[in-house]
């Protein structure tokens, strides 16, 4: 349950920051496309998989 709360909080903070960046007309410090975001998710999932497989000690 803690991880879900953390994920929801991160989403809310991200949405607020996105609104602030848009209001200030600043470039978003994240990939501007879904493919870019999915690439970041893939990197994270690959890291988690490597940890679970015991590749990091």
N, CA, C and O of each residue as an XYZ file, in Angstrom:
228
protein
N       0.825     -1.200      0.000
C       0.000      0.000      0.000
C       0.863      1.256      0.000
O       0.500      2.276     -0.585
N       2.017      1.163      0.670
C       2.914      2.320      0.735
C       3.408      2.717     -0.653
O       3.513      3.902     -0.968
N       3.709      1.712     -1.483
C       4.203      2.005     -2.834
C       3.135      2.687     -3.673
O       3.450      3.572     -4.468
N       1.891      2.296     -3.510
C       0.803      2.920     -4.260
C       0.642      4.373     -3.836
O       0.467      5.253     -4.679
N       0.701      4.625     -2.539
C       0.591      5.998     -2.030
C       1.736      6.854     -2.574
O       1.527      8.000     -2.973
N       2.931      6.296     -2.585
C       4.102      7.002     -3.106
C       3.940      7.306     -4.599
O       4.282      8.398     -5.051
N       3.423      6.350     -5.356
C       3.228      6.539     -6.796
C       2.173      7.607     -7.073
O       2.346      8.433     -7.968
N       1.090      7.594     -6.314
C       0.034      8.596     -6.498
C       0.567      9.980     -6.135
O       0.289     10.952     -6.837
N       1.325     10.079     -5.053
C       1.916     11.361     -4.656
C       2.867     11.868     -5.744
O       2.859     13.056     -6.066
N       3.673     10.990     -6.301
C       4.588     11.381     -7.373
C       3.817     11.873     -8.595
O       4.221     12.846     -9.232
N       2.713     11.212     -8.924
C       1.885     11.630    -10.050
C       1.297     13.014     -9.806
O       1.316     13.863    -10.698
N       0.775     13.246     -8.606
C       0.182     14.546     -8.275
C       1.234     15.653     -8.339
O       0.986     16.718     -8.903
N       2.403     15.399     -7.764
C       3.481     16.394     -7.808
C       3.893     16.658     -9.257
O       4.126     17.805     -9.636
N       3.983     15.615    -10.053
C       4.325     15.777    -11.465
C       3.306     16.612    -12.219
O       3.670     17.460    -13.034
N       2.033     16.373    -11.949
C       0.979     17.158    -12.602
C       1.079     18.637    -12.213
O       0.954     19.520    -13.062
N       1.303     18.893    -10.938
C       1.424     20.278    -10.482
C       2.638     20.948    -11.123
O       2.556     22.089    -11.578
N       3.746     20.246    -11.156
C       4.944     20.815    -11.785
C       4.737     21.039    -13.284
O       5.213     22.031    -13.835
N       4.032     20.123    -13.938
C       3.723     20.303    -15.352
C       2.913     21.572    -15.593
O       3.157     22.310    -16.547
N       1.946     21.813    -14.712
C       1.145     23.033    -14.826
C       2.002     24.281    -14.614
O       1.854     25.274    -15.325
N       2.892     24.220    -13.636
C       3.772     25.362    -13.370
C       4.697     25.617    -14.560
O       4.867     26.762    -14.978
N       5.294     24.554    -15.107
C       6.180     24.718    -16.267
C       5.416     25.313    -17.449
O       5.930     26.186    -18.148
N       4.194     24.842    -17.669
C       3.395     25.369    -18.774
C       3.064     26.842    -18.546
O       3.155     27.653    -19.467
N       2.682     27.182    -17.324
C       2.319     28.574    -17.005
C       3.496     29.520    -17.184
O       3.330     30.653    -17.637
N       4.693     29.046    -16.824
C       5.898     29.868    -16.960
C       6.522     29.772    -18.351
O       7.548     30.391    -18.633
N       5.877     28.981    -19.215
C       6.342     28.773    -20.593
C       7.780     28.263    -20.637
O       8.600     28.733    -21.425
N       8.060     27.301    -19.780
C       9.364     26.660    -19.731
C       9.277     25.302    -20.421
O       8.208     24.692    -20.435
N      10.373     24.820    -20.990
C      10.345     23.478    -21.579
C      10.205     22.419    -20.492
O      10.752     22.564    -19.399
N       9.489     21.385    -20.791
C       9.268     20.309    -19.827
C      10.554     19.487    -19.707
O      11.112     19.066    -20.720
N      11.034     19.253    -18.472
C      12.269     18.480    -18.296
C      12.019     16.972    -18.360
O      12.493     16.218    -17.509
N      11.281     16.550    -19.362
C      10.954     15.144    -19.562
C      10.755     14.927    -21.060
O      10.545     15.887    -21.801
N      10.819     13.686    -21.506
C      10.577     13.431    -22.926
C       9.187     13.943    -23.324
O       8.208     13.675    -22.627
N       9.096     14.672    -24.428
C       7.820     15.267    -24.813
C       6.866     14.307    -25.537
O       5.800     14.721    -25.993
N       7.241     13.052    -25.639
C       6.383     12.089    -26.337
C       6.156     10.860    -25.464
O       6.928     10.592    -24.543
N       5.105     10.126    -25.755
C       4.823      8.894    -25.028
C       5.958      7.890    -25.222
O       6.312      7.171    -24.287
N       6.526      7.834    -26.413
C       7.625      6.899    -26.662
C       8.816      7.211    -25.754
O       9.465      6.295    -25.248
N       9.104      8.485    -25.546
C      10.199      8.869    -24.659
C       9.934      8.459    -23.222
O      10.827      7.967    -22.532
N       8.713      8.663    -22.779
C       8.338      8.272    -21.414
C       8.426      6.751    -21.269
O       8.901      6.253    -20.248
N       7.973      6.017    -22.280
C       8.033      4.563    -22.228
C       9.477      4.074    -22.197
O       9.775      3.049    -21.583
N      10.376      4.805    -22.860
C      11.797      4.463    -22.797
C      12.323      4.566    -21.376
O      13.082      3.706    -20.929
N      11.929      5.605    -20.668
C      12.348      5.770    -19.276
C      11.757      4.655    -18.416
O      12.446      4.110    -17.554
N      10.496      4.313    -18.640
C       9.871      3.211    -17.904
C      10.617      1.908    -18.188
O      10.834      1.107    -17.279
N      11.004      1.695    -19.427
C      11.752      0.486    -19.790
C      13.098      0.414    -19.087
O      13.508     -0.659    -18.646
N      13.786      1.533    -18.977
C      15.065      1.563    -18.259
C      14.847      1.182    -16.795
O      15.594      0.381    -16.234
N      13.816      1.764    -16.186
C      13.513      1.448    -14.787
C      13.186     -0.033    -14.621
O      13.710     -0.686    -13.718
N      12.324     -0.566    -15.485
C      11.943     -1.978    -15.366
C      13.129     -2.904    -15.616
O      13.244     -3.949    -14.975
N      14.001     -2.534    -16.533
C      15.210     -3.327    -16.768
C      16.107     -3.358    -15.545
O      16.682     -4.395    -15.215
N      16.225     -2.230    -14.877
C      17.027     -2.167    -13.656
C      16.421     -3.045    -12.556
O      17.129     -3.797    -11.887
N      15.096     -2.936    -12.380
C      14.416     -3.755    -11.371
C      14.601     -5.239    -11.685
O      14.839     -6.037    -10.778
N      14.496     -5.609    -12.935
C      14.677     -7.003    -13.341
C      16.096     -7.475    -13.039
O      16.289     -8.582    -12.536
N      17.088     -6.639    -13.343
C      18.476     -7.013    -13.066
C      18.712     -7.224    -11.574
O      19.425     -8.147    -11.180
N      18.119     -6.374    -10.750
C      18.249     -6.526     -9.297
C      17.612     -7.841     -8.850
O      18.201     -8.584     -8.066
N      16.428     -8.122     -9.341
C      15.721     -9.342     -8.934
C      16.406    -10.604     -9.429
O      16.284    -11.663     -8.813
N      17.129    -10.493    -10.545
C      17.855    -11.649    -11.080
C      19.188    -11.841    -10.352
O      19.889    -12.826    -10.580
N      19.525    -10.904     -9.488
C      20.758    -11.042     -8.717
C      21.992    -10.533     -9.438
O      23.107    -10.881     -9.050
N      21.833     -9.731    -10.463
C      22.976     -9.224    -11.207
C      23.729     -8.143    -10.420
O      24.907     -7.893    -10.677
N      23.056     -7.513     -9.477
C      23.700     -6.502     -8.632
C      23.857     -7.076     -7.239
O      22.935     -7.685     -6.697
N      25.003     -6.883     -6.677
C      25.238     -7.428     -5.324
C      25.786     -6.360     -4.445
O      26.054     -6.605     -3.269
